[in-house]
Amino acid sequence: MNVSFFTSTRGYIEKKKEFDEAISKVLLSGMFIMGAEVKELEELVAQYTGAKYAVGVASGTDALLLSSDILGFKKGKEVITSPFTFFSSVSCIYKNGAKPVFVDVDEDTFNINTNLIEGKINENTIGILPVHLFSQMADMDQVISISEKYNLKVLEDAAESFGMCWKGNGKETRHSGTIGDMGIYSFFPTKTLGAYGDAGMIVTNNEELYKLAKAYRVHGATKKYHHDYVGYNSRLDTIQAAVLKVKMKYVDEAIHNREIVAGWYKDRLSDCSEIILPKIKGNQTPVYYVFNIRTQKRDELQKFLKDNGIQTTIYYPKPLHLQKCFEGLGYKKGDFPVAEKLCNEVLALPIYPEIREDEVAYVCNKIKEFYKAYFVRPSE
Ligand SMILES: Cc1ncc(COP(=O)(O)O)c(C=O)c1O
């Protein structure tokens, strides 16, 4: 059997008529830049997440870049974040001239260890950039209470966490991305809400920040050809907006199916003592965007699965403090031991709403077969 890590084809085929109609409507209109599709998608996302404002942009990376710029993450300023994340959570800080300041992550959640943040705050600190990775959010109670205490901006990298919610201590439930000053989503095809190309969105509850985001995505123009700022060209593609509008109708179903798949993995792998299953911490509602296990024999297991037709992925093989391009920040191996350890242990298993139970059973059986073979000595 072959099990792909991800495929968009099954979802497309299931609802082909709806996607084809949505795409051809755009093609027939001849309106490919912005327009009603983008506005309607923004309204749908704002309504779904409870954000006051949503601004579609070209990608999650651009959403981070524009937001960092708007929040003033610039030269002379420091922003505290995680070294165990996708590159653009940190490049957005660096690209605008600010200094990314890392703190290690929590071993159970893979997210920023919020107990370490205060120790890194100084007079140059302007913000905190928590990333909500894989299946759960960073501890937003702590992030917000620290940001209020020190008057810091919070930019939530919710690229992976569409649909995740934080219940908080005695507060109402809020969607990831809507708790800080600004939040961003990626609609990269593999994501919980995935387009058929690149797309992203900025959300905020602050009208001033919303107006800036709207201007920044169109070269800083507040009115066509009237540039109040030097912005970017970062518009959400109209065809992608049409695709995402269809996907929004089924996003709750997709999230539910992901939860079922995660349950299949947990049930079948709970007796496999060689691996650590994901643990959800804090008062929150997870979404299984990625199902990441941890194991000591990660590379050998990955090869064995590959030889048996199973695709897996490593998110992430190298922490950001050890990336060549960030050498100038002066970090070295050993600075963030938890992040470094996770890079050697994590393995993401195939998960998407349309994966079948027999495929998950095959993956789990092969994982168990690997450990049986690995730990049985030839003489036994
Ligand atoms: C944590 C995180 N941040 C940012 C991004 C960037 O999003 P995009 O690929 O849409 O640019 C991603 C997506 O891969 C991500 O996983």
The ligand as an SDF file (V2000), in Angstrom:
LIG
                    3D

 16 16  0  0  0  0  0  0  0  0999 V2000
    4.3290   28.3310   11.5070 C   0  0  0  0  0  0  0  0  0  0  0  0
    4.2630   28.8820   10.1280 C   0  0  0  0  0  0  0  0  0  0  0  0
    4.4590   30.1960    9.9290 N   0  0  0  0  0  0  0  0  0  0  0  0
    4.4040   30.7380    8.7190 C   0  0  0  0  0  0  0  0  0  0  0  0
    4.1380   29.9840    7.6010 C   0  0  0  0  0  0  0  0  0  0  0  0
    4.1810   30.6300    6.2580 C   0  0  0  0  0  0  0  0  0  0  0  0
    3.0040   30.4860    5.5180 O   0  0  0  0  0  0  0  0  0  0  0  0
    3.0470   30.4590    3.9200 P   0  0  0  0  0  0  0  0  0  0  0  0
    3.6080   29.1440    3.5120 O   0  0  0  0  0  0  0  0  0  0  0  0
    1.5970   30.6110    3.5560 O   0  0  0  0  0  0  0  0  0  0  0  0
    3.8540   31.5820    3.4630 O   0  0  0  0  0  0  0  0  0  0  0  0
    3.9060   28.6150    7.7440 C   0  0  0  0  0  0  0  0  0  0  0  0
    3.5670   27.7890    6.5750 C   0  0  0  0  0  0  0  0  0  0  0  0
    4.1790   26.9170    6.1310 O   0  0  0  0  0  0  0  0  0  0  0  0
    3.9800   28.0410    9.0400 C   0  0  0  0  0  0  0  0  0  0  0  0
    3.8140   26.7230    9.2140 O   0  0  0  0  0  0  0  0  0  0  0  0
  1  2  1  0
  2  3  1  0
  2 15  2  0
  3  4  2  0
  4  5  1  0
  5  6  1  0
  5 12  2  0
  6  7  1  0
  7  8  1  0
  8  9  2  0
  8 10  1  0
  8 11  1  0
 12 13  1  0
 12 15  1  0
 13 14  2  0
 15 16  1  0
M  END
$$$$
